[in-house]
Amino acid sequence: MSARRGTILTAVALLLCACSKTPPPELSRVGAITSKHVAPPPKLTIAPLTDELRDKGFSECNPYDPIDLGPYSFYERVSLGRMLIPQKGGHTADMGYDVVIHFNGADAVRKLLVQTAGGVSLVLVDKGSGKSYSHAFGTPQMFPLLRRSIEAALRRHSKDERAHIRHLAISAWSAGGIAVDKLLKQKQDGIDAVIILDGLHGAWKYGKKHEQSIDSVDPRFVSHEIDWAKRARAGQTLFVLTHSEVDPVVFPSTTTTAASLLNELSLKEEPVASPGGEAYAQLSGVDDHGLHVWGFRGNDEKAHCAQLFNMPRIVTEILEPAWHTPALDRSVAPTKLEPWQK
């Protein structure tokens, strides 16, 4: 082909590209990279808990488990638990991974996030009680040890010595909030986001009547969470705090503690319209830059467990967009678990 003829054909191809919704084959790969109008991938959701699934034993405390580990590889061992890493994708060109460490209710979180996550890696830690989490991070050296073991797992998985943590979130449900509190008190480095699901409890003020009101709560007990909330509100980090209507009676509820925390920031939750008929729907919230505080209906055990179902929303709508997490590949064959491995 002559140079002149090649120039003419290229010009025609570009003209066709400009006038047609479908670019020529030789230009489609470039267009996919540079176009600002590429439709986002469909949002992945969790199937509702039908009566049939409930009859099989699934519930808010035991989410349905349709794909085992899905697009993630089999568990990697880390110092305080186990880790899930995408089979393919989920990292930058220089092998940076975005990681969520979750404390308590970890297997439920696994079931939910393998169905919905866009690219994060997951570290799952279950110790069972607040005292156990406090002991696990009894010294400031334990968290750096966990981080090193996570990066070692990333290198084993990828077979690339460059593999490293790019962004890191610490997440907790219920008693796991003690682990988050310990790490914030220790002022551990390298934490980019904090998530506490129905697990932040304050303490009563000395001499005050033990009732669920802001005036009865001593905010100093959660001072480190308040400091993190201030940073999140300033857009320096991310903080998601949820609470149900469960009243533990003997200590401040998560609702009262959340109200006390917001009071220190001169904020108050606003009502949120929720669909009728949803037992554990969102009732209130504050969304201010990187700070998100959400209140939910329900005062029973299932309402407490239902907080775990917020993880897909938090990861896919807050963490991954803020971090621009590289996508994992969901076209791979799902990793299956044997019954004894679940």
NUZA-748218 format. One record per residue: x, y, z of N, C-alpha, C in turn. Coordinates in steps of 0.02 Angstrom, whole numbers, plus 50000, padded with zeros to 5 digits. Example, Ala and Ser with C-alpha at 12.3 -4.5 7.8 and 13.67 -1.06 7.14 Angstrom:
BEGIN
506604971650390506154977550390506604983550390506424988850354506844994750357506455000250394
// end
This chain:
BEGIN
500424994050000500005000050000500445006250000500295011149957500685017249955500555021350017501045025850031500965030150090500355034650083500245037350020499675041850009499015038250019498965032149990498355028249998498225026450071498755024750107498685023250178498425029150217498665035250201498445041350234497705042450222497485041450159496785042450142496335037650180496535031250183496135026250218496085027650292496635030050321496635031750392496145037450405496155042450361495695048150368494975045950363494825041350316494145038750309493935035050372494385030950398494225027250459494065031850517494455037150524494335041950578493665045450569493495047050506492855050350492492275045650510492345039250489491825034350506491755033650581492315033750617492305033050691491925038850722492025044950694491705050850722490955050850709490745047550654490035047850635489645041750657489975036550679489645030350695489715028750769489215025350798489265023250868489745017450877489895013850822490335008050825490985009650790491555010350825492185012050792492435006250750492855007750699493155002450660493554997850705493614991350686493954986550729494654988650749495034991650703495724993350719495774999150768495215002750779495225008450825494855006950890494495001350894494065000150951494464999451016495054996551014495454995651075495665002351103495855007051060496055013751083495445017351111494875016651076494275020051099494055017651167494145011251181493945008551246494355011551302494965013551288495405016451338495265023851348495135027451293495095034751297494385037451303493875033451286493195036051287492965037851358492605043451363492325045451427491605043151435491355039351385490655037451386490555029851391491075026351413491025019251422490565017751482490065013551471489585012051524489935008251581489795010051644490095006451700489834999351702490214994751732489964987851738489334987651781488894982951770488284982551810488444981551884488044984751926488144984151998487934977152021488364973952058488214967252084487854967852150487344963952159486944964252220486884957352251486674957352314486554951152350485834948952340485734942652325485054940152316484674940752382484034942652379483644943152441483564936452476483484936752541483374930752581482644928652574482514924052529481834921752518481624916852572480974915452574480724910452623481054903652611481174902052548481504895652532482204895352561482584900852554483264901052582483244900852659482764904352688482704904252762482544897152786482134893552749481964886752767482584882252766483084884252727483704880352722484224882552775484034887452817484484889452871484864895852859484754899152803485094905552790484704911152822485074916252845484754921852880485224927852879485024933152914485464938952921486124937152955486094932152997486704930053033487084924552995486784921852943487094916552903486924917752830487274922352796487094924152727487144918152680486744918452628486754913352575487434913452542487674907452525488364906552501488354903152432488174906752378488064903452313488694901852273489254905452285489834904552241490474902952279490424901052342491024899452383491514905352380492114904452352492594909952348492554913752282492134911452237492014915152175492654916752137492764923152121493344925152081493994925752121493974923752184494564924152226494924917352228495584917652238495964911552246495844908552315496084902452326496004899252390496364903252444496164902252506496434906152562497194905952566497484911852580498184912452600498204913652675498664910452709498734911552781499104918052795498854921752844499204927652870499254926952945499594931652978499774930653048499164929953095498614933353079498034933053124497404930453091497454927353033496854924953000497014922052932496574923252885496664920852817496474926252768496724925552707496664930952659496404928352593495984932452560495734931152494496004936352445496294934052390496584938352340496274936552272496094941452231495794939752166496234935052125495914930252092496294925752048496664929651995496314934451964496604938651912496384945851924496844950551912496674957551920496704959751992496404965552005496394968152073497044971252096497474973152048498104976352067498304981252012498734985952031498984990851984499574987851944499824991651897500384989251856501004987951898501084991651953501664990551996501494985852055500944982052047500754976752094500514979452162500154984952160499844987652220499144984952229498984982352288498324979452303497974983752355497314984552348496904987752399496624982252444496714983052510496574977652557496084979952611495604975652627495154976652684495284971252735495454973252797495524968552852494884968952893494534963252899493904963352936493944958952998493714961753054493714958353118493004956553139492884950153152492264947553180491714947053126491374941353127490874939953076491204939353008491824937053007492224937152946491944932652892491684926752910491454922352857490824925052824490404928452862489814931652832490034937052783490534940952802490794946152758491084942952695491434937352703491704933752645491144931952596490604929052621490054926952578489764932852539489724938552572489414944452541489884947752490490514948352508490974952152465491224948252405491284941652410491494937952350490974938652295490354940152313489824941052263489814948152233490114952952267490004959952248490634964252239491174962552272491764966852271492034967952201492284973952189492554975552123493274973752114493664973352169494374971852161494784971452224494484973052282494874972952344495064965852363495614965252400495804959052433495544959252504495414953452534495084953052599495494949052648495594951852707495894948152763495354947052814495254940852834494704938952878494974936552945494764939952999495014938453066494414937353112494374931553143493834930053191494134927753257494044931653309494294929853376493734928453425493124930653408492544928753449492334933653502492804936653538492614941053594493044947353594492774952553624493144958853628493804958053665493804953853717494424952753755494954949553711494754944953667495234941653623495534946553573495114951153548495384956053501495854960953536495684962653597496114967053636496794963753648496774957353663497394953653675497804952953611497454951853554497804950853490498224956853472497994962853491498364968953476498604972253540498814968053587499034970553651499674974653648500084973553597500684977553588500674980853520500974986653512500964990153447501324986353391501714981253409502094977553358501654972553319501064970953344500664965853313500374967953246500174974153240499874976353176500394976753121500994979553132501504979253079501674972053059501654967453107501774960353091501224957753044500594959553059500044957553015500134960452945500314966852942500424969952876500964966352836501514964652869502054961152834501824954352809501424950952850501184944352829500694945052770500314950452767499864951652710500274952752647500784956852651501194958052592501564951852570501764947652617502084941252599501584936852562500944936952584500424933052550500304935652479500324942152471500234945152404500804943052358501414942752385501984940652344501934933252326501724929152374501644922052358501124920952303500574924452311500024923652263500224925952193500524931852190500674934852124501324932452095501754929352138502424927452116502814933452090502694939052124503024945352104503254948852168503884950152174504164953152235503954960452243503664963452191503434970352197502764970852232502414965452243501734965652270501734969052338501254973652348501234977552409500524980052422500404982352483499764985452500499774992652474499274994352435499215001152409498755005452453498165002852469497705005952516497485000652566497315002952627497134998252679496555000952720496034996752728495474998252773495464993252829495284995552889495144990952944494394991352958494094985552963493364985052968493184980253025492614981553057492414977353113491664977353121491414971653146490714971153166490694968953239490224971853276490104969853345490744970153387490924964553419491504964453464492164966053429492174965253363492784966853325492964974253330492484978453350492624985553358493184986853409493294982153454493834982853502494504982853466494584978753414495204978653376495334985353343494804988153312494874994653280495064999953331494744999853389494885004753442495625004253464495874998153472496574997253492497045000253440496904998953377497355001253323497345008853318496755011953328496725019253327497085022253387497015019153444497375021653504498125021153494498355015953460499065014953447499325019453391498865022953358499045027453302499455023753249499215017953230499565013853181499585017453113500155016853079500235019953014499915015752959499775019052903499575015552843498845013552840498415016452882497705014952880497365020652842496985018852790496665023852747495915024352759495615019452791494895019552803494725015252864494195017252899493945013552957493205012352948492995006152961492295004152957492115000753022491585003053055491344999853116490594998553108490404992253106489704990253097489394988353163488974992653190488604991353252489064988853307489654992053313490144989653361490504995053401490235001253400490555006553439490125008253499490375006653558490015007953620490425012653664490105017853689490445022453735490395019953806490505024553853490465022953925490045028253959489755026454017489335031254053489765036654086489505042654089489825047954128489775046354202490295047954238490305046654310489745050754343489345047354383488815050654421488175051854382488165050154317487575051254276487125045054277486485046154269486005040654265486155036654202486125030054207486265025754150485655025254105485585030054060485035030054012485305031853944484945029653892485195030553824485085037753800485515042153823485495049153802486205051753796486305056853755486975059753745487255062253810486845065253852487075068153915487365062953962487175056753953487405051453998488055048153975488295049953915488875046653885489495050953890490045047953908490695051353912491055050553844491105055853804491405055153738492155053553739492475054553797493195053153800493345045853789492865041453801492965034353793493075032453720492795036553675492875035253602493235041153570493695044153606494035050153580494435048753516494715042853509495105041353450494655040653388494055037853398493575037453344493315044453325493235048753375493025055653361493555059253320494185058253339494735061353300494735058853228494625052253219494605049553151494015052353112493445053153146492855056053113492985063253091493345066953131493515073853111493955073953049494435069453046494865068952987494465066952925493995062252935493585060052878493145065752854492865069552899492445075152880492845080352842493485080952858493925085652822494165082852755493955076752739494145073752676494835070652675495125069552734495805066752739495815059152739495255056252756495215048952761494485046852754494325040452766493645037952761493445034652827492815035852847492555032752908491815031352898491635024852905490935022852901490745019652967490225022252998489985019853063489245018353057489045012253074488325010553072488085008653141487425009253152487135007353216486425005053207486225000253247485534997653248485175000653308484574998353320484185000753378484244996053438484714991353436484814986753492485024990553554484694989353610484854992653673485164987553721485834987953733486154983153778486014984453852485704990153867485484992053935486074993653981486534988953989487064989854040487614994554017487644996253953488125001253929487825004953870488095010653850487795014653796487735010653731487175011453698487055008053635487475011153580487505007553524487865010353467487525016653441486865017053447486495022953425486665028953468486655027953534486825033453580487555035553572487995030653563488705032253554488825036053489488485034053436488545037653372488295044753379487735045753414487465052453425487955056753465488285053653515488775057253555489375059353512489605054753470490175056253425489995062053379489405061853348489205067153303489115073753340488885073453402488795079553441489455083153451490005079353457490665082353464490875085953400490565084253344490705087453280490165092353260489695093653307489125098153294488705095653235488625089153231488225086053178487655081953209487155080753169486595076653190486335072953129486155066553139485885062653083485205065353061485105065052994484465066952965484075060752947483405061252949482995055352930483115053252858483075046852846483145044052779482515040252762482215041852705481615038352683481805031252663481465026352690481625019352675481015015852647481115010952604480555007252576480135003852630479495003952622479065000652671479164993152671479094990152728479134982952732479814980052745480344984152742481014981652755481144981752830481264975952858481314975352930481904979252958482464979552921483074982552948483324988152903482864992152878483034997452831483385003252865483735007352826484065013252853483555018452872483655021452931483205026552957483495033552956484155034052963484475040652970485185040352944485485046152935486175046152912486485053052908487135053052908487555058952894488075056752843488125060452789488645059252738488985065752724489575066652753489935073052748490655071652728490815072752664491465071152636491625063752649492155062252687492335055252699492005052152759491555055752793491205053252852490505050952834490345044752854489685041952842489445038452906488905040952934488605037952994487885036252977487705029752982487055027452960486705023753016486065025353028485665021953078485145017553045485005011653076484555006753047484035004453096483475002253068482914999653107483094992753134482794990953192482854984153218483214983853285482934980053332483224979653399483314972453422483404967853373483494960853392484154958253363484284951853374484914948853351485004949453276484454948253239484504948553166484644955653142484384960653178484544967653161485284968953170485564966153222486284966853234486684963453178486484957453160486824953853105486734957253038486144960353028485994963552964486494969052948486844971652998487354976852985487904974252940488024967652942488544964752898488374965652825487724966052810487514966752740487654973652712487904978252754488114984752729488804984552696489184979152707489864978952680489884979552604489464976152565489494977252493489394984552473488914987852505488804994952490489414999152507489704997952564490275001952586490875000852541491004994552524491594993052482491504995652411490924994252381490834995852310490635003052297490325006352346490095013252335490535018552369490945016452416491365021452452492105019852443492335013952466493045012552464493325012152393493055007652354493355006452288493315012552242492765016352241492775022452200493285027652224493345028352291493835033252318494545031252302494675024752303495355022152292495495020652218494975020752176495055018752105495365011652103495065007252141495315000452146495304996952078495864994152056495864990351993495384984451996495034983151941494524978051940494824971051941494484966551976494644959451971494274956551910494474950551890494174947251833493644942251857493014943551843492474939151865492304933751813492674933651758492544928451708492894921951723493304921851775493674915751793493204910651823493414904351822493024899051854493024900151930492444899751963492424901052035492814895852075493144898152127493504893652173492994890452220492964883852219492484880252260492794878052326492374877552376492584875152442492254868452457492634864152489492344858052516491944859852579491434855952596491034857652656491454858752718491984854952728492404855652787492844861852785492884865152727493304871152720492904877552732492244876952738491824882852747491794885052819
// end
